[in-house]
Amino acid sequence: MRTLSPAEVAALTCPAGAATHLCVLVQRGATWTDLSTLLSGDYLLGVSWSDSVESPVSDATITVARNGPDGQHLSLSPLVVSSLLNTGADGAFQPLLREGAYFRVEVATVPLDTRRADVPAGAWREAWRGRIDEVDAGGDELRITGRDLGGLLQDTWAEVERQYGSTAGTPVQSIIQSLLNDNGLSAFGLYTPVNPLSMRGPYVQQREPLMDAMRALAEQIGWDVRMRWREDAGAFALTFWSPDRLTDTPVATFGPDNVLELGELKRSLEHIRNVVEVVYSDKNDKDATGAKKRKTVTATNPSSVALYGRRWMQVAEGASSLIDTQAEAQRLADAAIADLSESALSLSLTLPGIHWYLQAGDLVQVLADGVHFDSPQRLAIVSADFEGTSGEARTKLELQGRPSTSRKEWLERDARPGIAPSATFTGPAAPSGLVVQNTVNGFSLAWTPAGDGPAWDSYELHISSSSGFTPSQATFRENSRATSFSVANLVAGRAYYARVISRDVRGNAGPASAEVTLEPRYVAPSMLLPTVTYATLPLNADFEAQSDFNLPPDGWQLSPGTWNVDAFAETSTVFSGVRAVRIAPTLVAAKLGSQRFVCRPDDMVAPSVLMTGGIQSPDNNYLCVLWLAWLDTSFNLISISTVATVGAQPYWQDMGQGRYAVAPAGARYCQCYVGKANALAYQLYVDSVRVVVQPKLPPLESPALSSGWVATNPPRALPGYYRNGQGEVVLVGSIKSGTLGSTAFTLPAGFRPAAELHLPVASGSGTGMVRVTTDGAVTPLAGSTAEFSLDGVRFRQEA
């Protein structure tokens, strides 16, 4: 229950009753807008929200008037651009009610007959906060729905598989916070009022919504994680909590005089479980293969058994569960007994007003009315629904038993197949004949079951990055009821090792199989032809892809030098992305070379790279060199072109910018190298390599001159024409001595305009005019015949 002020207590306990006022505020930019005071108008029609232990998030629904008295000019429909209400502070179109916007509900509990305008500012209490999921402006009333801030955790996925926990054990609350931090939601600072004293061994977090991942951790120990009000912070916080299952003190009492309606009142055996067995794998007691032995603990409520008869359930924890000690298994069994064994009574009641201070999991007391029951009933809130309109405010409570987590979740765990405890004999013999087929980012693995001994029922796959490993909880990957596994979420280019363990129908584990090596592949041009790229730029130009951390970034090599000795991956001094390369201050002139890429003779190849020396004492001999190596069709070295040599400075330098080298005759491939020019002890950081390849200049065609026109004497250029890389025909050079109005020469097909052109040119000391027709005729029309320039004439070639 949330804390009430003395004024709120007085209003709620007043025999005459209390008044409840509601407001909804929506965030646009940095401003919160009250829907009840829009341009002095009240657009708010109704508010409802809920809180339930059966749902990981709370939801809210708001109804407002779609249009104000001025029609579309005061419309809240997010599709009405002309509405003043959809105009931001800068005058731009910015709908107030849009999906993704944050909104909150505030409640004021004040003495009866207090008008909304007279509510003190300090009386407003935040009752709900979340984000808009949907806006429906189709009817006369506009409706918005949303979830509390836990909805962000439902919508955000753990996109990358990561390992959490540790062999020594990591607190569950620390793992949940790490999940948030690793997936960009560190702003959700996890609040854990009471330490659960539960530790988690190593496991791999699969790809799934963050809320599912966190609740799976919480539910394994009978706890919950959700948005709850945090009194010391005065705000909603993501809370990792357990209900006070042992409390007998109600937070509020409701009697016949302040209950509007008594709804459901029933007794049922549906949720009653009074004998709970937990099956777990004991990390402190392992068999000869290193697998944890399966064990059981039991919790019983004798009074419930005497009243309802024996109602048994089994919670079977997997081999990778954090329930892996007797103490943790017993705590889980005791929590299940506390939640499920005592009360068969379910009760729903409707109260006047918004009792916003009540939360799911609170214990309340309902006084006898002499008709339905004649003694007080103390029951926990399973769900609370709050609803307010302009004329009425109600709170509906669903009550049952003691404070607990979700009973549905308990029963879902009860519905899972049970796993028998280990017997005293060993499991099936090890499988043999393991066959590996490496696939993109994974592998498939098949084997032959043992020919004698106990029959197998299932197999366990164990994977490690270390050869000669012993299967353990940390290496467990998955189970299979077939004689094969397929995995497709490993890191390509790394070496992994696998072993398979068979189990019988009782869960007994046999010895592990022989170890096999896995080499997941990845799709890249280097897979098609490892020595050549099909791009003009070198692959992985920013060094972001590094499949094997014992090797240089993908598509690069170190020559001379040894990776992780003379050069390293760098993650702090970086120009772009998250990774650069640091060439270490060893006595090796180490250079980083790109994968080969295609070029042609006479191509102009322009490389550039961002380079810095970092913080080191300056020295004129601390030089970085940028090379291009030319290779023939057999990848033999033809020659090396030095593009740039630059002294290392403590800032990023764009090295090679504006320079190029021309591919020599016979060149078919090129490699870009960058690194130390001297075998001295200095360091370099390089990042963001860029290579631009330009083809050689197009050939210049010489026209056949006529009508007395001849070439102007040097130093003027000879007349000619060519087609550039943009699809334009370009005329160059200078002519003289012909007859104006007569054709000087004719362009061939493919070099002609689609329509007749009249273009200005330089002629003598003035300006002339040339005509180019669709048949290719180039005719000087006006100007000087002493010198008639064609330079600057260009046009799109014919279609």
Steps between C-alpha positions, in 0.01 A plus 500: 500500500615852423536751784208739556528855631300598813264704280439200272437273800251751638315525169484122452377432854242780503149349550363736237742365241778653292528660158732358233637712219704372206730659248701360212819668383671424167863583426587689182865598480597609851147619589221309677152602379189451715211368289253660742629853441561515124447862395271534803297199387463156664552228238529212749197266505620189680801320648554136592806299596577167660761327714513120521746238625398292197631758251861623486391850396211729585287649224292817479225632273416868460198641316491865396284722285637473148405857398458817696233763445688640198491171306813390324697807614482362855521129415709243688502259206869452417418516128359854507797716406311829525402451867648743751520213748737315265740794473823492698670789676695580181184518291571174317252214465550274802199291606434506872351149505733273305626147542819493707419815699523476879197573717409479865188488714473709816238470774390740771310367803337798672200574723157457346369789290853631428500634145781405267607862469539516879721191532834606658801440278655273764194273508565351156666155515645314204308172471618362166766574238567343161513536124228526235474179297195585290290804406153435359335815364232320299202567726354812652713430807875465449652206687865446594638186659841432644713292731708610794876540455539124522361497146839631384653185644247286315582674172880496542678176423824353625629502145842347565558174682724563801620296794392608847559365847825346619638177637522657845143630465370847410207667685184484293435872540846574355425284196168680440675838513767371259226392259366855507843660460606272215187577299499879525257536793734589785260786587283228658692480826374179660359549851533199732350584841604164654796288394365168359825322599492305174806445283518404134757278337624558144241480222445639152214747468310423180336760276164595651316809633675647803188477714474126430867450580477690831174339608640154425780572747255636759241224461760229552527610862134594549562876464368761259639795304274786391452879524398594857487827691818574694421721797854623572543614139144623448480327162424170333800269487574161352476291815629150573283392792325225687158548662485488878356149510500480881322827579169494683459878525260652244593834343135604467155390623176520305154437642144476372458878527776580249460211256290578192474144378608157615560301184657155484511308827602141447708221642693271266765231514645616166808674637551295815833312521609388845788262420770648275798304376789684334735302278838668454859432395738529796817688407662380823455130418611388152531160340816357347450688172472836677124522450297621797289232664123534492340533845170598658374703795141513625291756687163406658218688672341238733202721588416543132539126440257430786251751361519434125673167468843445349545721191850442361703691242853471368723783382778355286795734456726457197865417518594866439254645757628728775319267744805278542543461878284338766448834677375675185278207404346500850434876484324449169285217638411708809400796278272275294336363814446853635337613174285196425410299809278711723204684356239361262296823530483752214317829546443805282361830619448848360581808707399862444782732406850437369699317767825565315716417803418126476741273312484141382632282782359714785301326775159660572218420742135475394254528789201270534165608362306220674363381168793367303730435797486581870869532587770729356692365201865585449599452138773621265444719195547292187397787273376857538307683226459876532245688292392861498272710283366851528224381730621186673813335639530133598758247611445129440709252701554130433605332827633157586719342767817654636733736312662298222646504154305373200306181574466442126877492473520242778244281329680530166810367670290225653384404149854436375612138478654374821854366516566203730793509745819324404520130574811329629609350163683675216348633184543386137842450345658787307385556139759442229569588138440874540481673161523880470368709211603864545239752387469878488532622861453148633513129432302178490616201702383139470611181675430132553339391831677240712419145389455351848431598860209715628279652229539871433211743542666835425834657424677811634722716283797667669707768320818675609763724342770300682629166376496208745217650709290314756121532452339714769210735553705777335544299179143365475332616180175310441316168518376281215277195469668418165849390398602837361538866591488810280637829632501826303597776745874467551768751402632428153871440460561379857587148608258322734504152650201276571418186697171311535362335815215249492235462772247227568131545573577553872744780428815303571798632305752282324861584412571775250585428137831568337567866427446641151613835356251748355587779255191714427521674164385842391387643167752744352667554164805325645290182518441516125863573409723554805759713321281755319226738603228604261480855630704803400540585869692260724271288715455590867651845446429604862628173654163445673474130406745277685374142505810363676663725760826310459521625140489846335160644402319310227640574154835629634844353573813616680823492302757519638418439864297273728141576603454564876877570520577769245139611446175479698129572473439841656171604666587828678686712243252462214396733218174328401306197621632310801826358370826625347846340469797598719843425356713442808837663586704187426812493285308379197382718211159333516251577225131416465409376152156475345355204321573519124253692287458525124659778292595564137806654334487882498234505777553790738489353852466754784542355852464691827504405866445670834817476710626632832803435715307542821677639805869434452811715483526657151782386275568578134573130443155391619353467154191331360511377141209436261575259215328344203634160390431400137458129418477313171248234402688237707518732804871563451625840611563742211592813693412715801382863485557718805195725522590691817749504789385708797644568843287376791318773695281481812184560293322323215651581158333433166799334339511467120206733438518645147777267382487201270712250313450362150481125456792381283474282191424140593329591828192291577476533879596750765560499876501798733763503777531740793743489789840594639765625259782418744582207726502729804314481831206729431126443471235588245121484505326450164131495412252566218695396192354628173596407145344669197565349158451720194531352149752650259394810305285427192675516161485823299350460148627726216234627254538541122484880442324649192377832349850651531518449876843391630662457837631813670875504546657401837491576784126458435383138535407295195125461445342181633215345693443227763228364729556542875387271780177696553363420153590842358667576164783753546660706221854638537761692299491794259441548121540790253481625138166343408172650383250598767173316447680202339540163671847462655469126569237230572474295822437128456193318634514467877656846538200700375244702700136400526395851386665786313725715723625860470787558743727799576877461463813716523598641160797731449467774758124465523220247503381273223213257447514138386212276385491124556218318321353153549684373191832585671585813296713750699461844335659829616227763458655823632834620627854537374646268236851588625440276803181312582523305833303179565602477867206489739251350256334199667160341478316181578548241226203385297263252663 
